[in-house]
Amino acid sequence: MRSFDHSTAVQARLHELVPGGAHTYARGSDQYPEGMAPVLVRGKGARVWDVDGNEFVEYGMGLRAVTLGHGYEPVCAAAAHTGS
C-alpha cells in the first residue's frame, strides 16, 4: 500500500497558497482519482515520482500525455545550450 502522507501535507499547503491548489484547472486536485499522487516532484521518460517517493507510469497526468517523455535529454540539452 502506498503512502501519501507527505504529498497530502504539501497539497494542503498548496491549497492555502493557490486557489484550487494549481494554476491550471487540469492540474487541480479534483481532476484526479482517489489514490493518485497529489504532488509530483520529478519525471524521467515515462515515469514520475511524488513527494513520498512513490513511482508511477505517466499516463494522462498533468496536462495529458507527454510525447517525448519527461526529461528527454536532447530537448534538455538544447534548452540548456546558451549558444556561442
C-alpha positions as a Markdown table, in Angstrom:
| # | Residue | x | y | z |
|---|---|---|---|---|
| 1 | Met | 0.0 | 0.0 | 0.0 |
| 2 | Arg | 1.4 | 3.4 | -1.0 |
| 3 | Ser | 1.7 | 6.2 | 1.5 |
| 4 | Phe | 0.8 | 9.8 | 0.5 |
| 5 | Asp | 1.4 | 11.4 | 3.9 |
| 6 | His | 4.0 | 14.0 | 2.8 |
| 7 | Ser | 2.2 | 14.6 | -0.5 |
| 8 | Thr | -1.1 | 15.2 | 1.2 |
| 9 | Ala | 0.6 | 17.8 | 3.6 |
| 10 | Val | 2.2 | 19.5 | 0.6 |
| 11 | Gln | -1.1 | 19.6 | -1.3 |
| 12 | Ala | -2.8 | 21.1 | 1.8 |
| 13 | Arg | -0.2 | 23.9 | 1.8 |
| 14 | Leu | -0.7 | 24.4 | -2.0 |
| 15 | His | -4.4 | 25.0 | -1.3 |
| 16 | Glu | -3.5 | 27.7 | 1.2 |
| 17 | Leu | -1.3 | 29.5 | -1.3 |
| 18 | Val | -3.1 | 28.8 | -4.7 |
| 19 | Pro | -6.9 | 28.6 | -5.1 |
| 20 | Gly | -7.6 | 25.0 | -6.2 |
| 21 | Gly | -4.0 | 24.0 | -5.5 |
| 22 | Ala | -2.8 | 24.7 | -9.0 |
| 23 | His | -2.6 | 27.4 | -11.6 |
| 24 | Thr | -4.5 | 25.5 | -14.3 |
| 25 | Tyr | -7.8 | 23.7 | -13.8 |
| 26 | Ala | -6.4 | 20.5 | -15.4 |
| 27 | Arg | -3.9 | 20.2 | -12.5 |
| 28 | Gly | -6.4 | 20.8 | -9.7 |
| 29 | Ser | -6.8 | 18.1 | -7.1 |
| 30 | Asp | -10.3 | 17.4 | -8.2 |
| 31 | Gln | -9.1 | 16.3 | -11.6 |
| 32 | Tyr | -7.5 | 13.0 | -10.4 |
| 33 | Pro | -9.0 | 9.8 | -9.0 |
| 34 | Glu | -8.5 | 8.9 | -5.4 |
| 35 | Gly | -5.3 | 7.0 | -4.7 |
| 36 | Met | -3.3 | 9.1 | -7.1 |
| 37 | Ala | -0.2 | 11.1 | -6.1 |
| 38 | Pro | -1.3 | 14.6 | -5.0 |
| 39 | Val | 2.0 | 16.2 | -5.8 |
| 40 | Leu | 4.6 | 15.0 | -8.4 |
| 41 | Val | 8.1 | 16.3 | -8.0 |
| 42 | Arg | 10.0 | 14.9 | -10.9 |
| 43 | Gly | 9.8 | 12.8 | -14.1 |
| 44 | Lys | 12.1 | 10.9 | -16.3 |
| 45 | Gly | 10.9 | 9.2 | -19.5 |
| 46 | Ala | 7.5 | 7.6 | -18.9 |
| 47 | Arg | 7.9 | 7.6 | -15.1 |
| 48 | Val | 7.1 | 10.2 | -12.4 |
| 49 | Trp | 7.7 | 10.4 | -8.7 |
| 50 | Asp | 5.7 | 12.0 | -5.9 |
| 51 | Val | 6.9 | 13.8 | -2.8 |
| 52 | Asp | 6.7 | 10.5 | -0.9 |
| 53 | Gly | 9.0 | 8.7 | -3.3 |
| 54 | Asn | 6.2 | 6.6 | -4.9 |
| 55 | Glu | 6.9 | 5.9 | -8.6 |
| 56 | Phe | 4.2 | 5.8 | -11.3 |
| 57 | Val | 4.0 | 5.3 | -15.0 |
| 58 | Glu | 2.9 | 8.7 | -16.5 |
| 59 | Tyr | -0.4 | 8.4 | -18.3 |
| 60 | Gly | -2.7 | 11.4 | -18.6 |
| 61 | Met | -1.4 | 13.2 | -15.6 |
| 62 | Gly | -0.8 | 17.0 | -15.6 |
| 63 | Leu | -1.8 | 18.4 | -19.0 |
| 64 | Arg | -2.1 | 15.0 | -20.7 |
| 65 | Ala | 0.5 | 12.7 | -22.3 |
| 66 | Val | 4.0 | 13.9 | -22.8 |
| 67 | Thr | 5.0 | 12.5 | -26.2 |
| 68 | Leu | 8.8 | 12.6 | -25.7 |
| 69 | Gly | 8.6 | 11.7 | -22.0 |
| 70 | His | 9.9 | 13.8 | -19.1 |
| 71 | Gly | 13.5 | 15.0 | -19.1 |
| 72 | Tyr | 14.2 | 13.9 | -22.7 |
| 73 | Glu | 17.9 | 14.5 | -23.0 |
| 74 | Pro | 18.1 | 16.1 | -26.5 |
| 75 | Val | 15.5 | 18.6 | -25.5 |
| 76 | Cys | 17.1 | 19.3 | -22.1 |
| 77 | Ala | 20.5 | 19.8 | -23.7 |
| 78 | Ala | 19.0 | 22.2 | -26.4 |
| 79 | Ala | 17.2 | 24.2 | -23.7 |
| 80 | Ala | 20.3 | 24.5 | -21.6 |
| 81 | His | 22.6 | 25.4 | -24.5 |
| 82 | Thr | 23.4 | 29.1 | -24.3 |
| 83 | Gly | 25.0 | 29.5 | -27.7 |
| 84 | Ser | 28.4 | 30.7 | -28.7 |
